[in-house]
Amino acid sequence: MMWRRISSEVVHQGPYISLLRDAVRRPDGSLGTYEHVATDDGVRVVALDGQGHVVLVEDDFYLQRRRVLHVPGGGCGGQPPRDAAIRELQEETGLVTGDVRPLGVLDPLPAVTTARTHLFLATDLRTATVRRDDTEIGMTVHRRTLHEAVEAVRTGEITEAGSAAALLLAGLTHR
C-alpha cells in the first residue's frame, strides 16, 4: 500500500512557495498529517566554454549567511526546464547558448517537496546582456576549468546540491 491523500489545506501562500498540510492514510493504513512545500521546479546549468572552463556565479545567500559559489540556475517560473535553463544562464551570466543538453534530474528534498531540479550542460556560448533580478545584485561571475570545478565540489567549496550534481555529471561526460 502507498501513501494516500485524503484532503489538503494551504497553511501559507507566498509568492514563491506554499506550505500545505495534508490529511493522509499512511502505507500501514493509519491516519496522519503530512506537511510539505509546493514550489516551482528548478534548473542548474553547467556552462562550458570552448577552452574547457565552467562559468560559475557567486552570490549572497540569506539562509546560509555567506556567499555561495554555484552554477547558474533558478526556478522554472512556469517555463519548460530547458527554456528556464537558457533564461537563467543569460540572466545571471550574460551568456546565451547554441547548444543545451540535459544532464539529469534530481529530487533534492523528496520528503519536503515534489519540486525537481533539472540539470543541463550548455556549450557554444556567446556574450549577451546580463539581466539579474534585485536579489542577485551582488552576484559575480567566475571561470574555472571543469576539473577545478569538480575538485571544488570534492573539497566542499561548492556545496549547493544541484550545482554539485551537475558538475559531477558534466565531469563524467567530458573526461
Secondary structure, 3 states (H helix, E strand, C coil): CCCEEEEEEEEEECCCEEEEEEEEECCCCCEEEEEEEEECCEEEEEEECCCCEEEEEEEEECCCCEEEEECCEEECCCCCHHHHHHHHHHHHHCEEEEEEEEEEEECCCCCCECCCEEEEEEEEEEECCCCCCHHHCCCEEEEEEHHHHHHHHHCCCCCCHHHHHHHHHHHHHCC
